[in-house]
């Protein structure tokens, strides 16, 4: 394989004729080719990529790039636990948490899950006394997944109330504390490294709150979720309440590990196990389905086509389901922290655009706020719509009918457009969208949806030759903040100096 070969193919992709979506539909059976339903443990999920500009010609070139970049080999290396995170010298073994991967890694993940299950079950059975609520403290990958899963899956009730706190802004922790009684609250401190400033500061304040609330042994109410168990013990958590996970599970891929503890606490172990099963079914599809009929590869191909050949700089994700309102936030970290890179895995410059900006919101709200730009703005923005056939509420079914009608109407309108002699009222159309329609939203479906996006992100990275598993770009800002916190306010640019002086912080 060579990057040079791929480079020529990317150029050819850009030079291909660009038939409109209507012309592509007129040319043949697009639904047969670009829409597929997977039968998954949580129920069927329909993946409809027919309203994108994928065509046999586009796919042929992307298939050739996949071959040049050894996509199949990269996938196998991921699953078999090779050290594909080369800049940090380790494997990326989130699939092992779902039972798919190198035998020894799957065994280790199983053993850690068994330990987690024992603690979850023991707490549910009263081992730590009355527990009505859980404050989960973490940030980034240690918070976004739990927040999404709890918000999506516990609307009809949960075994306990979970509050996810991430921001260092005390307003966030204070709000959670106000909603809880220190005598019936557990604190989960979730941090892969157990060093993250926001998390450790919030955790210390939460301990103080327990102490001030009259809890005799505040540390006795803390559970640590981490890949650095020794640091958690050093910090004061008893070893029996430290739930470790493997260093080879990346932060933004860690929801399947002990970082999922609040999910297991809220749903019960069966629910968490179903979540893992749903993800594993997608892993199997990724591994077993030929690249040509692989829904994950197809989604990534469309992403790459728009970013690489059509210069699209952003990608929109709109959940037409209130339960999935946090999915765009989750995907932002997954996609932008993974693939927002300017160098190849070997450190040489990436000569192509990297990940698009992922953004989005919830339908129908977003229609009344940002869809104007999607329909008539000058940017071409590929959009994903996500919807669920079964409503998550007991109100009049008309709510759900209107919701779904709007979701499908948007895709149709973006594609068809509408001519008008009045420029302001004309819609150009030919704007792409993809739709993911789940039969039901349950733990297994959510697991499948997240795993689908994980692998989609991985395919894009493999096709470009970048390492999606590091995130050095976040370090510089952190280091400067630490310098300021330590009083080292000298030597910044005049604007920063003036801001520090105006706020009265720093040196
Ligand atoms: O700063 C970015 C990051 O390292 C993310 O990748 C990670 O999910 C987050 O911080 C939290 O890290 P930790 O789990 O180690 O506290």
Boltz pocket constraint, residues with backbone or C-beta under 6 A from the ligand:
constraints:
  - pocket:
      binder: B
      contacts: [[A, 139], [A, 140], [A, 141], [A, 142], [A, 190], [A, 191], [A, 192], [A, 193], [A, 194], [A, 195], [A, 196], [A, 199], [A, 251], [A, 252], [A, 337], [A, 471], [A, 474]]
      max_distance: 6.0
